[in-house]
Amino acid sequence: MNRNIRILGVTLVLCFVALFIQLNRIQIFQQEDLQENPNNMRTVIRDFNRERGEIYTIDGEIIAQSREVDGQLKFERVYPFADLYAHTTGFFSFQYGADGLERYYNDQLAGQKETQRFNSLEDIFTDTDTSADLTITINHSIQETAKEALGERKGSIVVVDPRTGAILAFWSYPSYDPTVFGSADLETGQQAWEEYSSLPTSDDPRLPKMYREIFFPGSTFKLVTAAAAITETTTTLTNPEFDVRSTYIPPLTTFPLQNFAGSTCGGDLLEGLRVSCNTTFAELAAEIVGAEPMIKTSENFGFNSSPPIDLPSPAASIFPDDFGNQVGLTESDPPVPILENTPALAQSGIGQFNVKASPLQMALVAAAIANDGILMKPHLMDSLRNQSGELIETYKPVIWRTVLPRQDALSLQLAMETIATSGTATNLAIPSIRVGGKTGTAQINADQPDDTHGWIVGYAGPQDGEATLAISVILESVPGEGQLTGGTDAAPVAKIVLTEALRALGILE
């Protein structure tokens, strides 16, 4: 009898220990997974029954805030400027979760960070508002100008401070009003969600194309090819000289690669950049630089990795990393390997083939060159403050990559400023301002040569000072409506935005 009681007692103790271990495993080690589980409605209801921190622009405009309502949910999330910041703030939705800054900084906005919840012993025993307000780097006037300059043309605009990585404008059209998803009116939110979900991906206004979509960069990528040539070979802006011609036939193919509009060009690297000569850069990539240095330099600029911006799921821009096995050598000095896909390497050198880049990535290419070869980590967060206005955290600029030596960056700056004064980017030039640029006209389908994206990347700053702004603009192809070019279509848009940004920064009156 006593033996049975002892066995029962031991069994109960073991069960208690097992239950204790399981409870602690769930509460401690699986806490985050349970909180983020979309089926955990307790967390969702909790977050909508208390006020959330506000989001501000750097110049003080409120772009996301909580509003008290009557009903099962005590608060809803509203966005006072409708579509203007949708792709940056994202949304905070009872039905569809969160996106954008609302998702990335959810714990801070919701007051769930341990450092916000327990600043003193008193906080453990009192129910206080621990949410934080987020201030971001975007300037409201520059953002509004970007929207107005692009109008109702599909495209994106990114403006960044090359010295710090701060994003000053971040716009893509089409956009949407995220208030419909943050509303307590769940039926209206569901209708909008279903409507957007029925659209082709390229037409879905919820897609923040400036950092989650990648496109052929076209001739804007020639800056990367030029950087590879200058840093990895003996090429300079003035040597070697390339043949003046209208076509170039890469090794291992009989198909000629043409210049834009059948034009004839050649000469040195500076001239090739000034007029955006395809034949020069195709030969440069295929027969002078070669695959490995092209891959290395592209990745130095950030290709083949996701940019470390404080937003969820940024797209990785792509430069192909496999051009096949070696089948021979070029006649260049020193010789460059000819690979099975050297013709594709030639196309890649002009931003075609399988090269793809987001507008953010191309802004970072311009920023790295403008900042003397140093690429800063892109960011939107400026600071976080508690509800008493006390500073919790402030952003400190961080170097992401050292892309190229300063002297080589200065050579590319000279080239870009020549392009803006007497080349394809003259529509970007601003009187009394230092401006550099590179245009791009990216063909999206070989069977439809008139369907092109119009690109421009560039930078601007005081005439005798450092560049304070870098920009990229893409105008997306409209099938059947003719070519969009960097010089004619994208450059005027970028000039409008840069001019307002220079005024906002006090550089231009």
C-alpha angles and dihedrals in degrees: 000000000000089000092055091049090051092050090049091048093050090047092052091048091051091048090050091049091049091049091048091051093047093049092050092046090054096042097043111023100030098036096105094045091051093048092050095044107116089219092060097097092172090070092045094049090046092054092049092049095063136052119267128212120269127243119225135187118237089261095052107264115144108231101169130026143151122252125198116237138174118253141055089321114056096200139031129194119244133187111206096200095050110207098002096091101017095115091050104041093033112192140287108218135178090213105032106032120229140306138182120014089342088066100036094050096030096124093051095045092046093046094241098128110111090226089057097043100050114034093141141009089260091062091066091063101036133069104230133162103261097172119125130222115229122215115195133200098244115115111222097217092050091048092051091048091051090054093047094045094052094043115175095335116117109250149093140252127200124183119185136174102239091204095060108012091242113155109229099177130014116177137156130174130246098045135162143216108262091196088083089065095041092050125111085228094093096178093059090048091051092050092052092046093051091046093052092043090057092059125091110266092249090057098043106115091205091070111097095213095182091075108007101048128067127206139179102278094205117190095351083078089064086084088066092046090049090049090052091050095048097044101037104035139031091265117130132178089269104034136096111026118223125213117267104240146128098233139032126200112206121215117280096024140077094206113106122224111221137211119243112286090358092288125162120235144146139131127113129342093267091055091044090056094042094057096025096240112197096194092055095051096041090055091042093056097040103040110018108031103027133199104291097051090045091053092044094050094044090053091047087060090050105266117145091028134075115256110248096238120149095251129094122264104358112188120250112233114227137230113172113252101192123061096162133253127323116269101170147327134272123238092242121117109272094023118245121214116256108220132198089256099037090129087060089049089055090053091045090056089066095045098262135100104058098337110127131174138178119231087247091056093051091049087054091052089056091043093053092052092044091050094057095262098313116119114203123209108263114237144169102194115095101166147334124222132184124234091272089059093250117146113251100173139353127196119251116200114251130198110238100183142353097225105179141345117282094245091054091048089052090054090053090047089056089051094048092049089049089052090053095048102040110359140066094307101059089121087067095057118114120196115252091006130106105240132175126182149167124201129210136193107190119198110216100189128026090212092055106043093172093061103089140152115234113222138179131174125183151128140237141194144138115324094249100024144072123294110266099181136045123186144185126191128184125185107196122230118266106208113237096008100094136255125327112205133195096231100044103031112020100036096062090052092051091047092056091050095045091049092055091044091053089051092048090052092048094245095113127039 
